[in-house]
Amino acid sequence: MPLKRLIPLAVLAAVVAAPAAQAAAQDPIAGVPNELQAPAQQFQQTAEQWQQGLPQDQQGQVQQAVQGLPQPFAQMLTLPPKFADDLDGWIRNALFVMNQRGIPGSYDGIFRNIMRESGGNPAAINLYDSNAAAGIPSKGLLQVIDPTFNAYHVEGTPFDIWNPVSNIAAACNYAAHRYGSIDNVFSAY
């Protein structure tokens, strides 16, 4: 069966199954009303499972077909890349999310600041500086304090300061607002 016919069948199957299914806890899908989030998330999961069952070359064809769809459908059907659960993967994942949100930053700028702030330890916490003395210690890879994280959290990442990707994205969002980019930060910020 031609690929152009497979996509509508998969979409139809996902839409029919979606209202009856409970979606797993996920971040909201931009552009989808709250009352439709659960079916949209189930639709996204079904589409992902369907696409992953295709040979690699057909997965690429599906991605190309999806790019022409209006938002939020393209977002629901576009599979994010898989990232390693290590410093390299966290930085690449944060850059992926930042790129979607228009937040500037480069791998080198993020890596440089992480190494200075935490040495690459996502569980790093500073219990000795002025922030700690004020009861708000700096936490995580980029040593973010809770008020800054709360103000600059990036949608599409877990609302968890200890999550490495969330920590990087929030710090880069803050740096973009304050310094133009994390790439412009060369000391404590």
C-alpha positions in Angstrom: 0.0 0.0 0.0 1.4 3.4 -0.9 2.7 5.5 2.0 0.2 8.3 1.3 -2.6 5.9 2.0 -0.9 4.5 5.2 -0.7 7.9 6.9 -4.4 8.6 6.7 -5.3 5.1 7.9 -2.9 5.5 10.9 -4.3 8.9 11.7 -7.8 7.7 11.5 -7.0 4.7 13.8 -5.3 7.0 16.3 -8.2 9.5 16.3 -10.8 6.8 16.8 -8.8 5.2 19.6 -7.8 8.4 21.3 -11.0 9.4 23.2 -11.3 6.1 25.0 -7.6 6.0 26.0 -6.0 7.7 28.9 -2.9 9.6 27.9 0.3 9.2 29.9 1.4 12.2 31.9 3.2 14.4 29.3 3.9 18.0 28.8 1.0 19.8 27.1 0.9 20.0 23.3 1.1 23.6 22.2 -2.0 24.8 20.3 -4.3 22.0 21.7 -7.1 23.1 24.1 -6.9 21.6 27.6 -10.0 19.4 27.1 -8.3 17.8 24.1 -4.9 17.3 25.6 -5.5 13.6 26.7 -6.8 12.5 23.2 -4.1 14.5 21.5 -1.3 12.9 23.6 -2.8 9.4 23.0 -2.9 10.3 19.3 0.8 11.3 19.5 1.8 8.1 21.2 -0.1 5.9 18.7 1.4 7.8 15.8 4.9 7.3 17.3 4.4 3.6 17.8 3.1 3.3 14.3 6.0 5.2 12.8 8.6 3.3 14.7 7.2 0.1 13.2 8.2 1.3 9.8 11.5 0.6 8.1 14.0 3.5 8.5 13.5 4.9 5.0 9.8 5.1 5.4 10.1 6.8 8.8 11.9 9.6 6.9 9.1 9.8 4.4 6.5 10.1 7.1 8.5 12.9 8.8 8.6 14.7 5.4 4.8 14.3 5.0 4.2 15.5 8.5 6.2 18.7 8.0 3.5 20.0 5.6 0.7 19.6 8.2 -0.6 22.7 10.0 0.3 23.0 13.7 -0.5 21.4 16.1 -0.8 18.3 14.0 2.8 18.4 12.8 4.0 18.8 16.4 1.9 15.8 17.5 3.3 13.6 14.8 6.9 14.7 14.7 9.1 12.3 16.7 11.8 14.0 18.8 15.2 12.6 18.4 16.4 10.2 21.0 19.2 11.5 23.3 21.7 9.7 25.5 21.2 10.0 29.2 24.6 11.7 29.8 26.0 15.2 29.6 26.3 15.2 25.9 22.7 14.0 25.5 21.3 16.5 28.0 23.0 19.3 26.2 21.7 18.1 22.8 18.2 17.6 24.2 18.2 21.1 25.7 19.4 22.6 22.4 16.6 20.7 20.6 14.0 22.2 23.0 15.6 25.7 22.9 15.7 25.7 19.1 11.9 25.0 19.1 11.4 28.0 21.5 13.8 30.4 19.8 16.2 30.4 22.8 19.8 31.1 21.6 22.8 29.1 22.7 25.5 26.7 21.4 26.8 23.4 22.5 30.2 24.9 23.3 28.7 27.8 25.3 26.5 25.5 27.4 29.3 22.9 27.9 31.8 25.6 29.0 29.4 27.0 31.6 28.4 23.6 32.9 32.0 22.7 33.5 32.6 25.9 35.4 29.4 25.8 37.4 29.1 22.1 38.3 31.8 20.1 36.6 29.0 18.2 34.8 27.3 16.9 38.0 23.5 17.3 37.7 23.2 16.8 41.5 25.6 19.7 42.3 24.4 22.1 45.0 26.1 25.1 46.4 25.5 25.4 50.1 28.1 28.1 50.8 27.5 31.2 48.7 25.2 34.2 49.2 22.2 32.4 47.6 22.6 29.5 50.0 22.9 31.9 52.9 19.5 33.4 51.8 18.0 29.9 51.8 17.9 29.5 48.0 21.0 27.4 47.0 22.2 27.1 43.4 21.3 23.7 42.0 22.1 21.4 39.1 24.3 21.5 36.1 24.1 25.3 35.6 23.6 26.2 39.3 20.2 27.7 39.0 18.3 29.0 42.0 14.6 28.1 42.4 13.2 31.6 41.7 15.2 31.8 38.5 14.1 28.3 37.5 10.5 29.1 38.2 10.6 32.3 36.2 12.6 30.9 33.2 11.4 27.3 33.0 11.0 26.3 29.4 7.8 24.6 28.3 8.5 21.1 26.9 10.8 20.2 29.8 9.8 18.7 33.2 9.2 21.3 35.9 12.0 20.0 37.9 15.2 22.0 38.7 17.1 18.8 39.1 16.3 17.5 35.7 19.4 18.1 33.6 17.6 19.2 30.5 15.2 21.4 32.4 18.1 23.0 34.3 20.1 23.7 31.1 17.1 25.1 29.2 16.0 27.4 32.1 19.5 28.7 32.6 19.9 29.4 28.9 16.5 31.1 28.8 17.6 33.3 31.7 21.0 34.0 30.1 19.2 34.9 26.8 17.1 37.5 28.6 19.9 38.9 30.7 23.0 38.6 28.4 21.6 37.8 25.0 22.8 34.2 25.1 24.5 31.6 27.3 27.4 32.0 24.8 28.0 35.5 26.3 28.4 34.2 29.8 32.0 33.6 30.9 31.7 33.8 34.7 29.1 33.3 37.4 25.9 34.8 36.2 
